[in-house]
Amino acid sequence: MNDRELSCNAGGQFMDRGRMNQNGVVQPLLTDLYQITMAYAYWKSDKIDDQAVFDLFFRNNPFHGEFTIFAGLEECLKFLDSFHYSQSDIEYLKQTLPEGIENEFFEYLGNLTAREVTLYAIDEGTVAFPRVPIIKIEGPLIIVQILETTLLTLVNYASLMATNAARYRMVAGKHVNLLEFGLRRAQGPDGGLSASKYSYTGGFDGTSNVLAGKLFNIPVKGTHAHAYITSFSSIGELKTRLLKHKQTGVMEDLLEHAVRHRGMLSHVLDVSTEESSEGELAAMVSYAIAFPDGFMALVDTYDVKRSGLLNFSAVALALNDLGYHALGIRIDSGDLAYLSCLARETFEKVAERFKVPWFNKLTIVASNDINEDTILSLNEQGHKIDCFGIGTHLVTCQRQPALGCVYKLVEINGQPRIKLSQDVEKVTMPGNKNAYRLYSADGHALIDLLQKVSEPPPAVGQKVLCRHPFQESKRAYVIPSHVESLYKVYWKSGKICQQLPTLEQVREKVQISLKTLRNDHKRTLNPTPYKVSVSDNLYNFIHDLWLQNAPIGELS
């Protein structure tokens, strides 16, 4: 057993230097081969002491929107904290890399840590925008180059997932619960766990993923599958019919109560008991006996109107006879707007006829391949759904499956570096920079401003010239009522430098940060682009460097 295996607990969670809950897959070899071959070439070129600055940023907001939620920072810090090539890693690299690499390089890798790295970042859960680096890395060239792929994989999906979840939260509204049901459709176990964590970050209320609940302290929710209903075909299959009264403790026949109520309900709801499924009734009675205080039933296995609602209401009234209150229903197919309205109308009838006012408050959960557009459509139709269970479209981010963060060298040994391209979008903004968010008097974010680190920060009440980085005519003066410096030092000298927030605090940060955006930036259809600018000094710096590095063509 190697040294990394020894540092894993029974659940496969990597524990290094006392830090818990780091994914054991996240280790230095979780990278692209060219990072290590470049490291050797740097080492061979005697660039060990070169100091570099890299920016991690994205070029476009996802989902045709105008904002992105930054997530994954804590996992990046855990990676830096545990960064070390094990002996088995070194042996593997010796076998895998091309022949001729000196042993001294492998000794160098074996001693390599992130101690000399400095990481600046915006706070996790903050709204971020294209071209503004969300992470800035400084340190020796070789180590900060090697970090690239792993940092990108830790940030890309996390930010995409948190953004997707935040968009669902906005269209659903704050009074509707959202549950993540996507584990079975996620891209593997790690994708499933990350989806549960970052959907909660983005504003979901819980998950069906039990392991995510354990690891991240996320509320775990769930009902039962259609298989449970179809596993019963008649009431004769019920092995247990008795349930203890909640107050008196006397054992009573729950099925008997349910059958009696079903007969009365058939007249109230104008549904024949002959049309309803006896097996469904048996399954619901069985489940209610198992969970009398948590009875939530799936009602669309056969027919919601003619069977599901009748049988559920009968069992719920039977539970009421014994001192228990059912929780509600889940609808997993059909016309969700119509069926949810039908269910609410049914519950209101039952509440009035049987004098059980709590029936009006029963929860209606809807699932069935729901996406953002589905919720918008249901809103227009006046649905009565209290909770959405969302899986495939959420966790796979089907509308846009990748964010596209990049990691670019912007300075080496104090000298700026620029990447040019015929595609202006891919031209990098060189040099070591600071980022600021300027706010209006009403508290809304006006614009993000990038400056050279040598420039003084913008001041409240002072006019600032903000320029588009590449379009000369696009510029504006801004007089900020509040200025926020976006970067904090999160890692330096081998230590985490900030008190890391809990997942709950990051979740709250997301909603607080979103409130700083105007509604037109957040709307689903044709949102107003949020402006990202550079200072006049940085603008001139970029374009001077561009001209210096761009080759001059020759016509003949």
N, C-alpha and C positions, 0 to 999 in steps of 0.2 A: 504493500500500500504506500502511495507516495505522500509527500508532505501536504499537498492540497487535499487529498482524500481524507487525511487525518484531521483536517480542520473543518470537515463537514459534519453536521449533526445528522440524526436519523432521517430527518425530513429533507435532506439535501441542501439545506441552507448554509451557505458559506459563512463561517465566523472567523474573522481575522482581527486581531488586536481588540477583541472584546465587542466589536460591532456586530449587531444581529440583523437578520432578515435581509442580507444581501444575496441576490440571486447567485447561486454557485456557478452559473454559466458565464457570468460577467467576470472575466479575468484577462490578463494581457494577451493571451492567444486569441481572444475573440476580436480579431482584427483582420484586415486584408494583408495578404502576403507582401504587397509592395511597400507597406509601412516598414516592415523589417528589412527588406532589401534596400530601401532608401536609407534606413538607419545605418546599415553597413557601409553604404557608399558615402554617407556623411562622415562616419567614423574613419573610413579609409582616406577621406579628403582632409582629415584633421580639423573637422568642424565641431569637435566635442564641446568647445567653450563658446561657440556662437550662441548669441541670445536672440530669440525670435518672439514675435507676437502674432498670434492667429486669431481671427474673428470667426465665430460660429453664428450663422444667420440664415434666413430663408429669403427667397426672392419674391414669392407670391403668397397671399393668404389662401387658405384652403376653402373648398366648398362654395366658391364664387362669393365669398364674404369679404369683409374688410377688417377683420381682426383675427388674431391667433392667441391662444392661451399657452403661455410658456410652462412646461412641466418636464419633470425628469431630473431636476437639479440635484435632489438628494441622492439619487442613484449615481450620478456623476461623482459626487463627493465621496461616496462609499468606495467607488472604483479607485479614485486617487488614493484613498486611505489604505487600501489593500494592495495597491499595485506592486507586484514583485513576481519575477519569473522564478518558478520553482525549478528544482533540479531536473524533474521529468520534462518540464517545458524546454529547458536548455538541451537535453538529450534529444528531444523530438526535433528541435530546430537544427541541430547538427546533422540529423538524418535527412531533413527536408530541404534545407537551403542548398544552393549550388556548391559543388566542391571548390576547395581553394580558399574558403573563408578562414582567417586566422583564429586560433583558439582564444587569443586575447580579446577578440570581439565578443565571444561568448562569455568570457569572464566579465567583460564590461556590462553585458546584458544582465548577468546574474546579480550584479550589484546595483542595478538601475532602480531607482524609486522616483516618486513624484515630489520629493522633499523640496526641490529647488523650483518647483512650479508655483506660479501665482495664478489663481482663477478669480476673475471678476464676473459677476452675473447680475442680471435683474432678479428680483424676488420671484420665486416659484409661485405660479398662480396669477402673475401679472399679465395684462393684455400687452401683446407685442405686435410689431409691424415690420413689413419687409425692409430689408437692408440695415435695420438697426441690430447690431450684434446682441444676441441674448446671452452669450458667453464670450468672454475675452480671456485668452490664455497667454501667459508670458512665462518664459523660462528657457532652459537650454534647448537648442534646436532639435536634437535627437528625440528627447522625451516628449516634447510638445507635438512633434510630428507623429510619433507612435500613438499618441492618445486619440488621434483624429477619428478613426472608424468607430471605436467604442463609444466615444462621446456622442457621435452622430446617431448611433443606433439607440442610445439611451434617451436622446432628446426627441428624435423625429417622431416615433410612434406615440410617445407619451404626450407630446404637445398636440399632435393630430387628434388623438383620442379625447383629450380634455376639451379641445375646441369643439369637436363633434358633439360631445355631451352637453357643453354649454349652449350650443345652438338648439338642441332638443329641449333643454330647460327653458329657453326663451320662448319657443313656439308653444310649449305646453302650458306655460304660465306657472306662477309660483304656488298655486293652490292644488295642482295636480301632482301626485307622486309619480316618480319615474324609477323603475327597477331594471337593472341590467340582467338580461337572461341569455347572454351570448356565448357562454363557455363552450357549448357543443359545436358552435359554428366558427369559433375563433381559430386563428392561425397557430394551432398547437398550444401546448400547456402554458408556455411563457406568454404567448399572445393573449390567452384567456385570462391569466392573472393580471397582466398589465392593463387589459381592457377593464377589468373589474375595478382596479385601483384608480385609474385615471378617469373613468366615467363617474366615479364617486367624486373625484376632484372637480370635475366639470359641472357637477350639480345634481347628479342622480342620488336617490335616497337609499338605495340598497342594491344587493346583488343576490343571485341564486347560487353563486360560487362559494361553497363552504370553506375551501382553503383560503380564498381571498379574505373571507370574514375573519378567519383565525389570524392570518398574517398581518392584516392591515386594520383590524378592528372595524370593519364595515358591517352595517346591519345586514343580516342574511334573511331573505324572504323566499317563500315558495308555497305552492299548493300541492297538486298532484297531477299526474298525466291522464290522458284518455285511457291508458292501459288499465288504470285502477278501476275506472268505471266499467270497462268492457270485461274485466276479470270476473264480474258477477253477472249471472243471467236470470236469477230469480231470488225472491226473499227466502226461499228454502235453503239457500246456501249460507245464510247468516249463522255463524257458529255462536256468536255473542250478540244478545239483544238487550242485555241489561246495562243500565247506567245508574250510578249513584247520584241521588238528588244533591245539588250543590249545597243547599242549606240544611236539609234534614238528615242527609246521609242514607236515606232509604233507597234500596235498589228498585228501579222501575224499568218496565219494558219500553225502551225508546221506540222500537218498531211499531208497537201498538199505538202509541201516541201519534206517530207519523202517519200511519194509515188512517186514523180517525181524522186528522187534520187535512189529509189529502182529499178525503171525501168532501169535506166542507169547502175546501179551496176550489174544487172543480166547479162549483156553482158560482163562487165569487169571481173566478177568473174565466169562466165560460170555456173550460177545457175538460174534455172527457178523460176520466182515469183510464179508460180502455186504450186511449191513444198514447199514454205515457209508458215509459219503460220500467218494468218491475225490477229488472237488474240494476238500473241506474238508482232506483230508490234504495235497493239493498246496499249498493256501494256507498251511497251517501250516508246511510244509517251507520254502516261500519266505520266510515271515516269520522263521523261525528262522535261515535263512542270512543275512538282513539284520541280525538282532539276536540273535546266538548267546548273548551274555551277559545279554540282557534279554528273553528269550522269555516273554511273557505273552499267552495266547491266549483268544479268545472262543469258548466251547464250546457255545453254545445256538442256533447258526444253524439246525441241522436237528433234532438230538435229542441231548440231553446224555448220556443213558445209553448209547444204541446207537451213537453216532457221535463226539460231541465229546470225551468223556473217553478213549475208545479211541485216537482219532487224536492227541490231545494227549500222552497217555502214551507213545505210540510215538515221537513226535518228540522228547519230552523224554529218553527213553532213548537215542535216536540221538545227541542232543547230548552226553549223558553219555559215550558211546563216544568222542567227540572232545574230551573234557576240559571241557565246558561244563555249567553247571547252569541249568535253566529256572527262571523265577520263580514262575509259577503260572497261574491261570485267572481269567476273568471270566464270571459268569453274569448275563444281562441279561433273563431272563424265566422264567416258571414258578414253581413252588413253591420258593421260595428256601431254606426251612428243610430240606425233604426233599432237594433237589438238593445243597445244601452238605454235608449229612451223607453223601450218596451219594459225593460227590467225595472227602471225607476218607477214607471207608472204602476207596475205590478206590486212593487214594495209599498208604494203609497196606498194602494187599495187594501193590501193586507194590514198595514199599520192602522188604517181607519176602521176596517171591519172587525179586527180582533183586538183592538185597543192596545197595540204594542208600538208606541211611538218610535222606539229605537229602530224599527224596521225601515223608517225613512232614511236612516243614516247608514244603511248597509253599503259596503264598498263595492263598486263595480270596477273590476280590473279587465283590461283588454290587452290581448297580445295578437299575434298573427302577422308577422313580416312587416311591422310598422316602421315607417321612415318619417323624415321631417315633413315631406309633402302630405303624407297620410294624416298627420296630426293637424296640419293647416286646413286640410279639407274637412276633417271631423269638426274642427272649430267652426267652420262656416255652416255646417249642418246642425249645429246645436246639440252635440253629443252630451251624454250624462255620465261620462267615464271619470272615475276618480283617480285611476292609476293606470299607467301604461307599462307593460312588460316588453322591453325592446331588446332584440338579440342581434340578428344577422347584420342589419344595416348599420347598427351602432358599432359593433366590435370590429367589423371588417372595413368600416369607413368606405362603403361601396361607392359613394358619390365621388370620393377622391382617396385612393388607397395609400398615398404617400404625401408627406409634407414637402420634402425636398430641401431640407437644411443642408448647407455646405460649410466647409471649414477652409478658410483661405489665409495664406501668409500675407501679412500687411506690413511687416517691418522685420528687419534683421540687422542686428548690431547697430541699432539706432537709425538705420537707413530705410526709408519707405520702399515698399514694393507694390507694384500694381500689375494686375492681369488684364490685358487688353483683349477685345473681341469685336468682331463685326456686329455681333449682337450686343447692343449697348447695355441691355439688362444684365449681361454677364461680366461687365467691367467692374472690377472691385474698387472699393474706396480705400486708398492706401493710408498707411500710418497708424500710429497708436491714437485712439480716439476716446472721447468721453461722450456720453449720451444724456440728454436732458429732455424732460417732458414739460411743456409750457401749458399753463392752464388759464382759462378765462375767469372773469369775476364770478360767473355762475357755477364754477367748480368743474366744468367740463374740460377735457383735454383738447387743446387747440392743435398742437403740432409737436412732433419729436424733432429734436435738433442735435446733429452730430457736430462735434468740434474737435480740433486737435487738442491733445492733453495739455499743451503749453498755453492754451487760451484761457482767460478767466471765465468762470461760469456766467451765464446770463443772470441778470439781476431783476428782481421784482420791480415793476414800474418803469423799467428802462427799455427803450426801443431797441429791438434786435432785428437785424436783417437776416431773414431766412430764405435760402435759395434752394431751388431744385438742383440735385447734384449734377445733372447732365443737360438740362434745358435752360439756356441762358436767360430767356425772357420770363421764366416762371420764378417770381420772387415776391416777397411781401415783408413788410415790417410788422412785427408782433410786439405788443406791450403786455407781458405776462403779469397776471395777478398772483400767480404762484409758480414756482420753479421746483421741479423734482429731479434730483440727480438719480439716474436709473441704476448705476452700478454700485455694488458693494463688493468688498474683498471677502470671498467665501473660503478661500484656501490659500495658505501661505506658510512657508517654513515647515511643511509636513503636518499642518494642523488645520482643522476646520475653524474658521474665525468668527462665525456667526452662530447664534443659538438657532438651531434648525426648527422650523415650525412643525407642528403635528399635521397629520393629514386633514384633520378637521379645520385647522387654521388655514391651510392652503386652500381648502374648499371655500372658506369664508372670503379669503383674499380674492378668489376668482370673481365672486359676486360683487365685492366692493370695487374691484378694478373695472368691471363691466359698467358699473353705474357711472363711472367718470366719462364714458363715451356718450355722445349724443345719440338719440334714437335713430337718426338717419344713417349713422355709421353701422348700426346693428340690424337694420331691417333685412328681411329675407330677399326681397326683390329689389334689384338695382340699388344697393347701399352706396352711400356717398363715400368715396375714397378718403381715408385718413392721410393727412400730409406728413411726409418725412422729409426733412430738409437738412442742409449743411450750412455752416456759417460761411460768411463771405471769404474769410481766410482759408477755410478748408476747400471751398469751391475753387479758388485760384490755385491752391496747392495741387488739387487733383488734376486740373487741366494743364498746368505747367508740366507735371510729371507725365501726363498722357502724351503731350507733344514731344517730350524728351525721349520717350520709349517707342513711340509709333514710328515705324519705318517710313521713309519718304519714297514715294513711288517715282518712277521715271518713265516718261512717254517717249517713244521714238517712232 
